[in-house]
Amino acid sequence: MTAPSTPPPRVLRTVRLLLVAAGAVGLGVGAVKLTALHPSQLRSLAVWLVAGVVLHDGVLVPLVTVALAGGGLVLRRLAGPGIRGHRWRAPRGTGPLVTSCLVVGGVLTLVVLPELHARSLGAANPTVVPGDYGRRLVLTWAVLAGVAVAGTVALSLRDRVRRRREPPAAREAP
């Protein structure tokens, strides 16, 4: 099997330079915007940033970790002996794919929860929270699950095609 092709170092250097430049511009714009804030707004911003870190490290990361560990156990149980006695093994790339879907879904859930809470409290003006966020969140999770399943199937098919192309001697090597 041949090694995957990597872009030439010059291309990587250029892309990195562009990303660093974009980050520097973003930091500059943020610094200019911060100078225009009132001290009470700065306090609110600090609370919001600390809450974001706490929600990420205290809620999102543990949930994704438990979901991945639990999902792996469930998949191993469901796989059973498999076809021709071979156990099914998730193909390479499935972990990052599922992790990405879980992180996107978790972040969107954390963003939507305040909107759902505001909707449950009701508003004097019915147009303040006009969206049906709960239904859209469920639909988003369904799409993410579909992406994870379709991606896993595609990766599995890719691995199956690669195994068939390998000579028999390469398959038996440890």
Secondary structure, 3 states (H helix, E strand, C coil): CCCCCCCCHHHHHHHHHHHHHHHHHHHHHHHHHHHCCCHHHHHHHHHHHHHHHHHHHHHHHHHHHHHHHHHHHHHHHHHCCCHHHCCCCCCCCHHHHHHHHHHHHHHHHHHHHHHHHHHHHCCCCCCCCCCCHHHHHHHHHHHHHHHHHHHHHHHHHHHHHHHHHCCHHHHHCC
